[in-house]
Amino acid sequence: MRKKLGLFILIFMIFPFSAVMAQTNTQGLRIGVIDIKRVINTSKYGQEVMEKLQKKYEELQGKLEVKTKELEALKDEIEKKGQLWSQEMIEKKQNEYQKKLRELKALQEDAQFEMQEYERKLLDPVFKELEVVIKDFVEKEKFDLILEKTQPGIYYASPRIDLSPVIVELFNKHYEEKLTSKKETPKKEEPKKK
């Protein structure tokens, strides 16, 4: 009982002190949150990349659908005509079906890998450019802490500290400036051969 009482008194004495220290340390502290997914999906650069990713996905999906239809047609043929075939023919068609099924699974894995690589190839530059924009903003506006809004552990963030709309605007401006500077940079002409 004495230990519990002593611990209670110790906590009671330390708590007000730590609360005062926390208040002192957080005065003037600027914290913001950014929803990176929202920034990517609503920025011009991000939307262009997402369109390219969607086209690639549709292309790969089209290839998979063709193979899937071939496989379904073979399955239907086996089911409908199987009773009329010899045992040897049934085995041949079933082996063909299993082979096409393995090919389809391999094609699905290849398509998934290709999509992930393409996504990484297109999104890495976006994230690098976004990082530059965020870093410039944070330094200019003197923020002490920026958190990713959708990360585990963040259960609520006031809309007052959500910087996503500001970052989208800055990112769009950065992207437009980058496009303009690329257009203005003249290409070097190769010397003419005599």
PEFENJO-V183967 format. One record per residue. N is the residue number from 1. SS is DSSP state (H for helix, E for strand, C for the rest). PHI is phi in whole degrees, -180 to 180 (NA if undefined). PSI is psi in degrees with one decimal (999 if undefined). Layout:
BEGIN
n = (N;N)
ss = (SS;SS)
phi = (PHI;PHI)
psi = (PSI;PSI)
END
This chain:
BEGIN
n = (1;2;3;4;5;6;7;8;9;10;11;12;13;14;15;16;17;18;19;20;21;22;23;24;25;26;27;28;29;30;31;32;33;34;35;36;37;38;39;40;41;42;43;44;45;46;47;48;49;50;51;52;53;54;55;56;57;58;59;60;61;62;63;64;65;66;67;68;69;70;71;72;73;74;75;76;77;78;79;80;81;82;83;84;85;86;87;88;89;90;91;92;93;94;95;96;97;98;99;100;101;102;103;104;105;106;107;108;109;110;111;112;113;114;115;116;117;118;119;120;121;122;123;124;125;126;127;128;129;130;131;132;133;134;135;136;137;138;139;140;141;142;143;144;145;146;147;148;149;150;151;152;153;154;155;156;157;158;159;160;161;162;163;164;165;166;167;168;169;170;171;172;173;174;175;176;177;178;179;180;181;182;183;184;185;186;187;188;189;190;191;192;193;194)
ss = (C;H;H;H;H;H;H;H;H;H;H;H;H;H;H;H;H;H;H;H;H;H;H;H;H;H;C;C;C;C;E;E;E;E;C;H;H;H;H;H;H;H;C;H;H;H;H;H;H;H;H;H;H;H;H;H;H;H;H;H;H;H;H;H;H;H;H;H;H;H;H;H;H;H;H;H;H;H;H;H;H;H;H;H;C;C;H;H;H;H;H;H;H;H;H;H;H;H;H;H;H;H;H;H;H;H;H;H;H;H;H;H;H;H;H;H;H;H;H;H;H;H;H;H;H;H;H;H;H;H;H;H;H;H;H;H;H;H;H;H;H;C;C;C;E;E;E;E;C;C;C;C;C;C;C;C;C;C;H;H;H;E;C;H;H;H;H;H;H;H;H;H;H;H;H;H;H;H;H;H;H;H;H;H;C;C;C;C;C;C;C;C;C;C)
phi = (NA;-64;-63;-64;-65;-64;-64;-61;-65;-62;-63;-62;-78;-79;-55;-62;-66;-69;-65;-65;-64;-63;-65;-64;-75;-95;-65;83;-74;-108;-123;-141;-125;-135;-95;-59;-60;-65;-62;-63;-70;-107;-83;-62;-62;-62;-66;-62;-65;-64;-64;-63;-64;-64;-63;-63;-61;-64;-62;-65;-64;-61;-62;-66;-64;-62;-65;-64;-65;-61;-65;-64;-64;-65;-63;-62;-62;-63;-67;-80;-102;-57;-70;-90;-86;-77;-59;-63;-67;-62;-62;-60;-69;-67;-64;-62;-61;-62;-64;-66;-65;-63;-63;-63;-62;-64;-64;-63;-64;-62;-65;-64;-63;-61;-65;-63;-65;-64;-61;-63;-60;-82;-84;-55;-62;-63;-65;-65;-66;-63;-61;-62;-63;-64;-61;-61;-62;-61;-67;-67;-92;59;-83;-94;-152;-124;-117;-78;-61;-95;-75;-58;99;-103;-93;-155;-140;-61;-58;-61;-102;-79;-93;-53;-61;-66;-67;-60;-61;-66;-67;-62;-62;-60;-65;-61;-63;-65;-63;-64;-67;-68;-70;-80;-74;-73;-81;-73;-84;-79;-64;-77;-83;-95)
psi = (-41.7;-37.9;-43.0;-40.9;-42.9;-42.0;-42.1;-44.6;-42.0;-46.5;-42.4;-36.2;-35.8;-36.9;-50.6;-35.1;-44.6;-34.4;-40.4;-41.8;-43.4;-41.3;-40.9;-41.5;-24.1;-5.5;126.3;-0.4;127.1;121.1;140.6;162.7;151.8;133.2;95.8;-41.9;-42.6;-40.9;-46.7;-46.4;-22.6;-8.2;156.0;-46.3;-46.6;-40.0;-38.6;-44.3;-41.8;-35.3;-43.7;-41.7;-40.3;-41.4;-43.2;-42.8;-45.2;-37.9;-49.1;-39.4;-37.8;-43.9;-41.6;-38.8;-37.6;-47.7;-38.0;-42.3;-39.6;-44.0;-43.1;-38.5;-42.2;-40.8;-44.2;-41.1;-43.4;-43.7;-39.2;-42.6;-5.1;-34.8;-23.4;-15.4;161.2;164.6;-38.3;-43.0;-39.8;-45.9;-41.7;-45.9;-37.0;-39.0;-41.0;-42.3;-46.8;-39.4;-45.4;-34.5;-43.6;-39.8;-41.6;-44.6;-41.7;-40.9;-39.3;-44.6;-43.4;-42.3;-40.9;-44.6;-45.0;-40.8;-42.7;-41.7;-43.1;-41.8;-46.3;-43.3;-40.4;-36.0;-28.1;-48.5;-34.4;-47.0;-35.9;-44.5;-40.7;-39.4;-40.1;-45.2;-46.4;-43.8;-44.6;-44.0;-47.3;-43.8;-42.0;-42.6;0.0;49.9;143.0;-28.9;129.9;129.2;149.8;118.8;-31.8;7.1;150.7;143.8;-17.0;103.4;-25.2;139.7;125.3;141.0;-22.7;-33.6;4.8;111.6;1.8;-48.8;-38.5;-42.9;-38.2;-46.4;-46.3;-38.6;-40.9;-44.1;-44.5;-44.2;-43.7;-42.8;-39.3;-43.4;-42.3;-43.3;-31.8;-38.8;-34.6;-22.1;111.4;144.8;141.3;132.7;141.0;142.3;143.1;137.6;139.1;999)
END
